[in-house]
């Protein structure tokens, strides 16, 4: 997977600093399940001087069950709201059974899918925040026979940290290299969990994601 780096005119950004380039390179090394088709997407402008973004679809039997994106932001000057110089912003949306939409625990469970995935992949983080939204759609008239549909959406942001490090260690001083691969893998696992895919069996590895490749896991 090729991850495009973007610097944004008007933000004072020039050439990408080494710590950002290294973090983006680590995004390329993320190992994703074959059901996850991941590719680059344009990063949002004006949020941070430097940004890189990925989008993904979870596809099973040629049917798209979920979609999402993850954005890595970097401001060498730091951001008080982030408690650091990097920020991950993620979004995941998945189809769910209609009868789940009324489950009072659905939002809590949806949020735990993210935090559990981050912890399981050893993705250290701080200052996490976000929302879980459930959406139900009913069809009427000529579309009534299509029945209802339901979706869950998870939107979150967090400050990624070097393994065992702190927010300060992930800054522009170069004391520690920020490996974002685990955060990308956790986001992809969130997508897979949300669409109801079973966990990958222990001992089965997956290969680095490549645009257009959907081969089986190794």
N, C-alpha and C positions, 0 to 999 in steps of 0.2 A: 504494500500500500504506500503510495506516495503522498506525503502530507505537505501541502503548500504553506509556506511561511508568508505572512503579510505584515508590512509596516504601513502605517497610516499617515499620509501627509497631514500637516496641521497639528499633529500631536507632539512634534519635536522628535519623531523617530527617524533614525538613520538606518545604517546597516544593523541587522539583528545582532545583539550581543551574544557572545559565545554560550552563555548559560541558557539562553532561549533556544539557540540552534541545537544544543545538546538535548534539551528537553523535548524538542520537536522530533529529533532523531529517535528518541526513546519511544515516541508514539508509533513510529514505523515498526518497532520491534514487538508490538503487542501481539499476543497469540490468541486468536479468536476461533470459535467453533465454526465448522463449515456452513452451518445454517445462517451465519452472520455475514452479509455482504456489505463490506465497508469501503468507502471511498472518500476522497477529499471533497470539501465544499468550501465556498467562499466564506471567509471569517468576517464577523461583523466589524464595522468601522466605528471609530470614535469612542469605543468603550475603553480601549487600552492602546498604548503605542504599538504593541506587537501582539499578533494573534494567529492561531492555527486552528483548523476545525475539521472534524470528520462527521460524516453521516453514515447511518447503517440501516439496513432492513433485515429482519429475520424472516427467512423464507423456508417453508416446508412443503414439499410436493408442489412446487411452483405457485404456492399461495403465500402472499405477504401477510404475516400475522402481527408484526410489530415494526415500529420505526423509531429512530432517535438520532440525536446528534450530541457531540461533545466538543467543547471549545476550550482551548488553552489560551489564557490571557496573560500578558506579562507587562508590568510597569516597573522599569528599573528603579524609579524613584520611590517605589513602595505605595501602598494604599492602606490607609487606616482601617477601612471597612473590611479589607481582606485579611488583615494581620499578616501581611507578607507582600511579596512582589509577584507572585503567581496566583492564578485562580482558575479552577476548572468550573465550567458551566455545562450542565448536562440536561438532556430532555429525553424521555422515553414514553412511547405510547403503544398500547397493546389492546387487542380485542379480548374481551373476557365474556364469560357466560352471563346472560342477562340477569339471572337470579342472584348473582353475586353483588349487583349494584346496590342492593338494600342492606348488605351486610355492614353493621356498624363498625366492624373491625377492619374493613377493607383498606381504609386510608393508613391505619397504623401498620398493617401488614405490608402494604405497598412501600412505605418508607423503610421498613426493616429489610426489604429486598435490597435496597441500595446500601444501607449501612452494613448489613451482613456481608454483601459482596466485597465492599471495600476492606473489611476486616479479614475476610477469607483470603484475599489476594495480597495482604500485607501492605495495602496502600495507606500510608500514614497521612493524616489530614487534621485540620483544625477549622474552626469557624464555619461549620456546615450549616446550611439553611435551605429551605425549599418548601414545596407544596405537593400535595397529592390530590388530584381531581378525578372524579368519576363522572362519566357522561353517558346518559341513556338516550336512545333515539327510537321513537315510535313512528311507524309508517301508516298513512291513511289514504283513503280513496283508492285510486288505481294502483297505489303501491302497498296497500294493506297486506297483500299476500306475502310480501317480503319479510314481514315480522319485524321485531325490534332488534336492536343491536346495543352493545354496551362497550365502553372503553375505559381504561384507566390511564391517566397521565401523571408522570412523575417529573417534576422540575426541581433541580437542585443546583447549588453551587457550594464549593468548598475550596479551601487553600491546601494544595498538596505539599507535603513535606518530604524531605529526604528520609529514607528509612532510618528510624531511630533519631532523627534530627529535629530541628525546630524551624519555625517560620523564618527566623533570622538566618539560619544556615542555608536556606534556599534562595537567598538574595543574590545581589550582583557581586558580592565579594568573592565568589568562586570557591568558598570553603567546602561546599558539597555539591555534587552533581544531582540534579533533580531527575529521577527516573519516573516518567509518566506512564510507562507501559502498564503497570499494575492498575492505575486509575482507569485507563482505557479498557482493560480486561474486566474490571469490576463493572463498568458501565455496560459493556456487552453482556455480562452475566445478568445484570438487571433486566435487560431486554429479553433474554432467553427465559428467565424465571417468570417474567410478566406474561409471556405468551404460553406458559405451561410446559416448556421443555424440561425433561428430567435432567438432573445434574450429570456431567460427564463422569463415567465410572473412574474410580481411582486407578492409576496406572496407565490411563489412556491420555496421550498428549495431543495437543492441537498445534497446527503450524501457523507461522505468521500470516496474517491476512493479506491477500493480494487481490487487486481489482480484477473481477471476472473469473476468479477461481473459487469453486465451491466444492472441492474434493473432500472426501471423508477424512476425519481425524485420524492421526497415526497412533 
